């Protein structure tokens, strides 16, 4: 009976935590209004960290980006340089439809989907890690908050099978 009660309490806590999650609409009144077209245009640079599930920083990075638009389609060319000297490239193709976004990249499984409200964008996708990093498919719950016309903060929690493995924190600077 004690084991059943413990299982019930754990399940209830899981359900309550799921109901309390933040929604992008919680930021609807925040300003400046997130504007991907205006912010992601031209040259940008970002600095960030990757933390494991305990909060330990396991990697540091710099990202140099070039953002160009063709109609409602953004090409975001990202060049990552990690503190250990490793380099990585990701090229996003993102389509804007009002406050909704869809995107693809070579290491993204299927399509990324996002919605913006107020100063925030919530972006969700599955990333295929390279074989050298385990080759896993990792779920990303990615949030961006535009602070002003030059600065944006990005926090992405990554998980697998619903278990949180860590997060990425990045600060973007528009040049």
ChimeraX attribute file (.defattr): number of C-alpha atoms within 10 A of each C-alpha:
attribute: neighborCount
match mode: 1-to-1
recipient: residues
	/A:1	6
	/A:2	7
	/A:3	8
	/A:4	9
	/A:5	10
	/A:6	11
	/A:7	12
	/A:8	12
	/A:9	12
	/A:10	12
	/A:11	12
	/A:12	12
	/A:13	12
	/A:14	11
	/A:15	11
	/A:16	11
	/A:17	10
	/A:18	10
	/A:19	9
	/A:20	8
	/A:21	8
	/A:22	10
	/A:23	11
	/A:24	18
	/A:25	15
	/A:26	11
	/A:27	17
	/A:28	15
	/A:29	11
	/A:30	16
	/A:31	15
	/A:32	14
	/A:33	19
	/A:34	24
	/A:35	17
	/A:36	16
	/A:37	15
	/A:38	9
	/A:39	20
	/A:40	19
	/A:41	18
	/A:42	14
	/A:43	16
	/A:44	20
	/A:45	17
	/A:46	20
	/A:47	17
	/A:48	19
	/A:49	19
	/A:50	20
	/A:51	18
	/A:52	15
	/A:53	15
	/A:54	9
	/A:55	11
	/A:56	11
	/A:57	14
	/A:58	11
	/A:59	14
	/A:60	17
	/A:61	18
	/A:62	20
	/A:63	21
	/A:64	17
	/A:65	23
	/A:66	16
	/A:67	18
	/A:68	17
	/A:69	16
	/A:70	8
	/A:71	9
	/A:72	12
	/A:73	17
	/A:74	20
	/A:75	20
	/A:76	22
	/A:77	18
	/A:78	20
	/A:79	17
	/A:80	19
	/A:81	17
	/A:82	17
	/A:83	13
	/A:84	9
	/A:85	8
	/A:86	9
	/A:87	13
	/A:88	10
	/A:89	15
	/A:90	15
	/A:91	17
	/A:92	19
	/A:93	17
	/A:94	22
	/A:95	19
	/A:96	17
	/A:97	11
	/A:98	9
	/A:99	14
	/A:100	15
	/A:101	21
	/A:102	18
	/A:103	21
	/A:104	18
	/A:105	18
	/A:106	13
	/A:107	16
	/A:108	19
	/A:109	15
	/A:110	13
	/A:111	15
	/A:112	19
	/A:113	16
	/A:114	21
	/A:115	18
	/A:116	24
	/A:117	22
	/A:118	20
	/A:119	21
	/A:120	28
	/A:121	25
	/A:122	23
	/A:123	21
	/A:124	21
	/A:125	22
	/A:126	20
	/A:127	20
	/A:128	17
	/A:129	14
	/A:130	11
	/A:131	8
	/A:132	6
	/A:133	8
	/A:134	9
	/A:135	11
	/A:136	13
	/A:137	17
	/A:138	20
	/A:139	23
	/A:140	21
	/A:141	16
	/A:142	19
	/A:143	19
	/A:144	21
	/A:145	24
	/A:146	23
	/A:147	16
	/A:148	15
	/A:149	14
	/A:150	12
	/A:151	16
	/A:152	20
	/A:153	17
	/A:154	19
	/A:155	20
	/A:156	20
	/A:157	20
	/A:158	23
	/A:159	18
	/A:160	13
	/A:161	7
	/A:162	9
	/A:163	10
	/A:164	15
	/A:165	16
	/A:166	18
	/A:167	22
	/A:168	19
	/A:169	18
	/A:170	21
	/A:171	18
	/A:172	23
	/A:173	18
	/A:174	17
	/A:175	10
